[in-house]
Amino acid sequence: MTRRAAVIGAGLAGLACARVLRRAGLYVEVFEQDRIIGGRMATTRLGLESFDHGSQYLTARSTQFKTYITELTSSGYAARWKPRSSTGEEGGGQMMPWYVGTPGMSSIVRPLAESVRIHAGHKVHTIVRSEKGWDVWMDDETSIGPFAAIAIAVPAPQAQLLLGRLDSLADPLSRVRMSPCWALMVKLEERTLPDQDVFSDMSEVVRWIARNSTKPGRNSRGECVLVHASPAWSRETEEADPEVVAEELWAEVSHVLALPPVRPSRMVAHLWRHGLVDSSLGESYLYSSEHRVGVAGDWCLGRLAEHAFDSGTSLGRAIVASLV
Ligand SMILES: Cc1cc2nc3c(=O)[nH]c(=O)nc-3n(C[C@H](O)[C@H](O)[C@H](O)COP(=O)(O)OP(=O)(O)OC[C@H]3O[C@@H](n4cnc5c(N)ncnc54)[C@H](O)[C@@H]3O)c2cc1C
């Protein structure tokens, strides 16, 4: 039996799974369709400025995620963020501490990617079983394998496509519901927002506004603002032109915050098509020891980064247990 395992998806769930597999002595290869790793734990550049356009901050309830956050903060990959609330108080309104990746949210996955082989820019089209194990076929009709086991750590609708006729794994995923979410990145040359760092549930259109530049480890001149649209509005405008979405969202932000008529120097809208989980699977992962294929992701347990980490870690352990 080959000691190679494949992970599809280099988000937090896939890379948490990869780390468990690697620590158990397996040779791990991760396939990621994007050119960068992190998935929704994302940081992108607009000119000289960086924006966390996916996940905004982390909270930790489970012991294993708390332990991982401690590892991140002690190695400089994350820090506590205490944004000023409407009362002007730092960290006001936080039920539990908020952490952010430094210098960007994508740093959160960096330690997990050590010593695993990452095939970035490789979209997996299908997985095919042969006598020797599983082969992973890419969109460009090349394949890599064989692998003893496969972890699929992508959003549920995409996982269903990859699972094909593995009905025992694919069928339960129909229970999962995920919503799109528009993210708007705005660069302003001067400080323009009211004296507060985060604003939530501002209207039926805007769910979240954050001064990205107030997170620790960010250097920026002027103001970098990150906006998330509400799930309902994002669903209605899912097929709209990103430039039109950017204009409409900025008009709404200007209106709800009563801003002076300022034109951003840059603004870009990005759609997270499977952004937020509406209904989860209710199990931390699914794994078939007969087929040696499993699925993981935030959508298994909830809608937070912590759920993705716990799901990927649990799937990794199940795969290791099945291979001994
Ligand atoms: C707008 C937004 C705001 C959020 N805010 C927060 C927050 O503040 N706090 C919090 O805890 N959580 C937040 N979340 C949720 C958090 O980002 C997710 O729970 C977590 O990042 C999910 O990780 P994952 O590994 O399950 O999935 P993903 O991060 O989606 O990773 C899946 C990966 O698989 C890749 N992939 C998909 N299909 C294929 C294929 N066929 N072949 C190869 N690769 C493929 C994708 O490119 C992606 O990199 C937010 C999410 C969004 C979208």
The ligand as a Gaussian input file, in Angstrom:
#p B3LYP/6-31G(d) Opt

LIG

0 1
 C      -17.060000      36.841000       3.567000
 C      -16.690000      35.852000       4.622000
 C      -16.464000      36.271000       5.915000
 C      -16.118000      35.362000       6.910000
 N      -15.845000      35.807000       8.172000
 C      -15.456000      34.921000       9.113000
 C      -15.066000      35.380000      10.403000
 O      -14.990000      36.579000      10.654000
 N      -14.722000      34.445000      11.330000
 C      -14.710000      33.104000      11.046000
 O      -14.366000      32.301000      11.922000
 N      -15.060000      32.653000       9.824000
 C      -15.425000      33.532000       8.858000
 N      -15.736000      33.094000       7.601000
 C      -15.751000      31.643000       7.349000
 C      -14.333000      31.091000       7.130000
 O      -13.672000      31.846000       6.176000
 C      -14.490000      29.651000       6.662000
 O      -15.222000      28.937000       7.642000
 C      -13.183000      28.903000       6.422000
 O      -12.209000      29.706000       5.838000
 C      -13.529000      27.697000       5.540000
 O      -12.385000      26.901000       5.313000
 P      -12.511000      25.600000       4.412000
 O      -11.151000      25.014000       4.327000
 O      -13.617000      24.755000       4.931000
 O      -12.999000      26.091000       2.975000
 P      -12.308000      27.081000       1.928000
 O      -11.560000      28.137000       2.624000
 O      -13.387000      27.473000       0.978000
 O      -11.244000      26.146000       1.186000
 C      -11.580000      25.307000       0.107000
 C      -10.469000      25.361000      -0.926000
 O      -10.740000      24.400000      -1.944000
 C      -10.373000      24.936000      -3.195000
 N      -11.100000      24.171000      -4.227000
 C      -12.454000      24.132000      -4.454000
 N      -12.734000      23.274000      -5.461000
 C      -11.538000      22.768000      -5.875000
 C      -11.176000      21.828000      -6.874000
 N      -12.075000      21.234000      -7.667000
 N       -9.850000      21.533000      -7.042000
 C       -8.889000      22.126000      -6.262000
 N       -9.197000      23.033000      -5.290000
 C      -10.501000      23.337000      -5.093000
 C      -10.784000      26.407000      -3.079000
 O      -10.103000      27.207000      -4.028000
 C      -10.374000      26.711000      -1.632000
 O       -9.042000      27.184000      -1.558000
 C      -16.041000      33.991000       6.584000
 C      -16.255000      33.566000       5.255000
 C      -16.560000      34.495000       4.281000
 C      -16.740000      34.041000       2.854000

